[in-house]
Amino acid sequence: MPIREVTITLDDVASLLHFPIVRAFHSFKQLHVDDIVNLLVELLEVSTVEARVETIYCHGSYVRLSWLRDVYQTKIEACHWIVAARAYLLHLLGCTLFANKSVTHVHVVFLDALRDLTQSETYAWGTVVLVHMYDNLNEASKSTTR
C-alpha cells in the first residue's frame, strides 16, 4: 500500500486474496430461524430436530464449527459427496473469510451461496469479504469489545 494509506480496497482484496470482485453479487438476506432450519435440512441433509437443536444451542442463525465437522464426517462416511463438500466449504468460510470474534460459529446464511456448487464460483466473493471485514472492524474497534 502507498505511504499513509490504511484503507483496504477492493483492488487489495483482489490482488492479495485472488478473489473475484466484478462477478455476480449474491445477496445474503437476513433469514428467520425457521428458514435457517429448512436450509440446514435441505442443503446439509440433517434432520429437522438436529437442525433446530443446533440453532437453539447457538441462539439463532449460526452453527458451531465443531458441529459442521461432525456433519462433514458423517456425510463422508455415507458417501454423500456434494453434501460433504457444502459442509466443508461452510466450515472453511467460517474459519477464514467470514470468521468472527467467537471463532467457533459460522452464520448459516452463507450456506445458501453453496446451494449450487457450480454457480458459487461465479460470485464476487472479494466484495463480500471486504464488507464483512469492515463490518467486523466496526465491532472490534468499540471500546467495550473484548
Secondary structure as the mmCIF struct_conf table of DSSP 4:
data_model
#
loop_
_struct_conf.conf_type_id
_struct_conf.id
_struct_conf.beg_label_comp_id
_struct_conf.beg_label_asym_id
_struct_conf.beg_label_seq_id
_struct_conf.end_label_comp_id
_struct_conf.end_label_asym_id
_struct_conf.end_label_seq_id
TURN_TY1_P TURN_TY1_P1 ILE A 3 ARG A 4
HELX_RH_AL_P HELX_RH_AL_P1 LEU A 10 LEU A 17
BEND BEND1 ILE A 21 ARG A 23
STRN STRN1 ALA A 24 ALA A 24
HELX_LH_PP_P HELX_LH_PP_P1 PHE A 25 SER A 27
HELX_RH_AL_P HELX_RH_AL_P2 VAL A 33 LEU A 44
HELX_RH_AL_P HELX_RH_AL_P3 THR A 48 TYR A 57
TURN_TY1_P TURN_TY1_P2 CYS A 58 HIS A 59
BEND BEND2 GLY A 60 SER A 61
STRN STRN2 TYR A 62 ARG A 64
HELX_RH_AL_P HELX_RH_AL_P4 LEU A 65 GLU A 77
TURN_TY1_P TURN_TY1_P3 ALA A 78 CYS A 79
HELX_RH_AL_P HELX_RH_AL_P5 TRP A 81 CYS A 95
TURN_TY1_P TURN_TY1_P4 THR A 96 PHE A 98
TURN_TY1_P TURN_TY1_P5 LYS A 101 SER A 102
BEND BEND3 VAL A 103 THR A 104
STRN STRN3 HIS A 105 HIS A 107
HELX_RH_3T_P HELX_RH_3T_P1 VAL A 108 LEU A 114
BEND BEND4 ARG A 115 ASP A 116
TURN_TY1_P TURN_TY1_P6 LEU A 117 GLN A 119
HELX_RH_3T_P HELX_RH_3T_P2 SER A 120 THR A 122
STRN STRN4 TYR A 123 TYR A 123
HELX_RH_AL_P HELX_RH_AL_P6 TRP A 125 ALA A 140
TURN_TY1_P TURN_TY1_P7 SER A 141 SER A 141
BEND BEND5 LYS A 142 LYS A 142
TURN_TY1_P TURN_TY1_P8 SER A 143 THR A 144
#
